[in-house]
Structures are given as C-alpha cells and as structure tokens.
Amino acid sequence: MPAMLSNGADQPLPLEHLQRLTDCFGIVQHANHSIPDYRTGYTTDDNARALVVAIKHHRAHGDDLSRKLAAQYLAFLMFARRPDGRFHNFIGFERKPLDDVGSEDCFGRAMWALAWVLLAPSEPGLIGPAEQMLHDGLPWIPRLEHPRGRAFCITALHRWAQARPGESARVEEMIHPLADYLIVRYREHSRPGWDWLLPEMTYANAKLPEALFRSYQITKQEQYLDVASRTMRFLCDKTFVDDSLCLVGNHGWYRHGSEEPPLYDQQPIDASAMVDADLAGFDATSDPAHLRRAWLALEWFFGRNRQGASLYDAQTGGCFDGLTENGVNRNCGAESTICLLLSQLSVLEARQRISRRALGMPPAEEDQYARTEAESAEASHCAEAPATPPAPGREPRG
C-alpha cells in the first residue's frame, strides 16, 4: 500500500476551525486570519461541502461533533432551498437571500451533498429531508447549461446510485446526456497541444475529467473513459513538475495559445479537485498512478508545492486561503479549510478500501454498486510516494 510522507497528511485532522467558522445557522464564508468574518455571510457552496465533510468524518470516526455539524449544514440547505427545488447561494448574515437563484455550480454541489447524506444510514433523521430535496432537484438536471454544473451533477448522480442501487437505470439515463455534452465540448475545443474540453482552464478544472470517470463507472461507455484519461493526462502534464503539484494560478487563468499556466495564486479548491479526480480515475481504471497523484495532490496542502510552504495551520486546524507569489494567504476561510478536510478524508477512505481488499474483506456497503475493475487491483501494485518533498524555489514548469 502506498506510503505517505510523515508531514501530517496521514494524520486525522481536527474539526476545530470548521466548528469555529460555524454558528447556529451555518458556516461563515470568509475569515480574517482565523476569525470568522460575519460581514461576508454564508453560501450554499460552502455549507454543502461542509455537509460532506461532516458525513465523511462521522462515517470514519462516529463522533458526536460531526453528527451535530451535519444536521446544522443540512438545515442550512433546507433554508436555502427555493420552492422550485433549486437553491439560493448567497445568504447575508441577516439570513436573507442575496440572489434570486444560485449558480449551476451551487446547484450541483448541493445535489452532490444531498446524495452523500443518503450514504449515512446511521442517521435516519437526516436522510428523509435530504432525499426529498434531492428528488425535488432532479427535474432541473436536464436543464443545466454549463460544463461544471453538469459535472457536479454527474458526481451527485454517481453517489445517488451508490446509495440507491435500485435507481441505477434512472441514473444511467440521466448521466448520458450530461456526459455526452462534455464529449461534444471536448471535440469542439481539443486540438494538437490542447487536449482539453474548454478553451481555457480556470477553477476546479479536474472536476471535468472526474465527471467522465464517474460516467464511465455507471455506463461503461468507453468514450467517456477515453476522454477522461486524455484530459486528465493533459491537466497533469500542465500541473505536475518533479512530483510536485503546481496548480493553474488565477491571475489570468490558462487559455489555449498561452505558453504556460500562470503560477499564482494557487487555490485549495483546485488541489482538492485533483484529489477527487485521481481517486475517480483509480476507481475506474485500477491504475496506481492515479492513486499516487491523489496523494501528491493532498500533500500540496502540507508543503509539497512550489514554495515548500504548508497551507495547513496546525495551531487552528484551518487551511490558508491560497499560495501567492509572496507566500501563503494567511486568512483561513471556509472553502480552503473544507477543501483540505475533504481531500484528506477522501484519501484516507481510499486507503481503507485498499486495505480491506488486501485483507480479503468485503467492500463497505456504499461500494457495492460502483465496484469496477479497481476492486480486483492488487494493493501491491500501488507505487510508493516520493520520500522527500521538493526544495522550495525549484525551476518553473518547462
């Protein structure tokens, strides 16, 4: 089984800062250093992701705190839900919606979080409201227009199929047009030197190949796996240097025709997306290279990055908001902290699955539907992670 560096990445992380940012209504969007900035209010994006953290943490540890937090974040989604089944995203500190309707990304994240709740059978009080909201949102999925919103909903449908195997035929029927749309975008925009689905790389880029890996798991359509593998390989070619993740910076993003991606600012949401996509790639293909890259992406948070700087704040349990040219952004807001927790929980969960297979134990209940060729992979095939992090100040990508 692959090893991880002894830099804290393989140790359980506390929920202290998550709890600090959470009041009786939900998780506050931003922080001034480690102090919640109540003026910034709340978002459904953050509360949905925090709900998944709480569910995953409770599944791993069975603790009372994560159970309590899950109920709070689900209650927030119930408040943010519109009568038509969609969601407001931005909610002011006065608990008043600041938008007419949230973005498609917000909708997809909310649906993904609700599907995760269904994988918490020990919490029946949460499942009823979550399942109702999930069903109320399903009619909006075919109406989505944007690539990332569709990708988020594919991951939601994949989790729904794990939780409710009896819905597998319906899930497959719903996934096909979403994944086909991504294939069309790939054929439209890919060309020599640009093996990507869109004319630019912006935020959470890896969510697009992740969605196609999950689509392949459900449908077994080879074209989904082919494009997922091609685009993930291209993304990794542009973002991994010397076994270190160097994410697409948000200063101008990265567009077709540009020589190289901008180096800064690098954001936790992108590292987290890389973890999720490579774990999905491993589930779909059994290729240990995916598993190794997922661990390397997790270690971006702990100092395996261009500056050798840890974004994990051991004093507070939070995560700094980004990696800038001048070092870390020392604010520890909701999105960054949640992305770190999600990434670590997902990686440790994957390690547990591999251990169960190596010991000949049956998979956990939620894995029964989505087993693929990865279930037969030998744990000994997984490559070891590098022994030492790269020194700060290494050469730029080339």
Secondary structure, 3 states (H helix, E strand, C coil): CCCCCCCCCCCCCCCHHHHHHECCCCEEEEEECCEEEEEEEEEHHHHHHHHHHHHHHHHHHCCHHHHHHHHHHHHHHHHHECCCCCECCEECCCCCECCCCCCHHHHHHHHHHHHHHCCCCCCHHHHHHHHHHHHHHHHHHHHCCCHHHHHHHHHHHHHHHHHCHHHHHHHHHHHHHHHHHHHHHHHHHCECCECCCCCEECCCCCHHHHHHHHHHHHHCCHHHHHHHHHHHHHHHHHHEECCEECCCCCCCCEECCCCCCCCCCECHHHHHHHHHHHHHHHHHHCCHHHHHHHHHHHHHCCCCCCCCCCCEECCCCEECCEEECCEEECCCCHHHHHHHHHHHHHHHHHHHHHHHHHCCCCCCHHHCCCCCHHHHCCHHHCCCCCCCCCCCCCCCCC
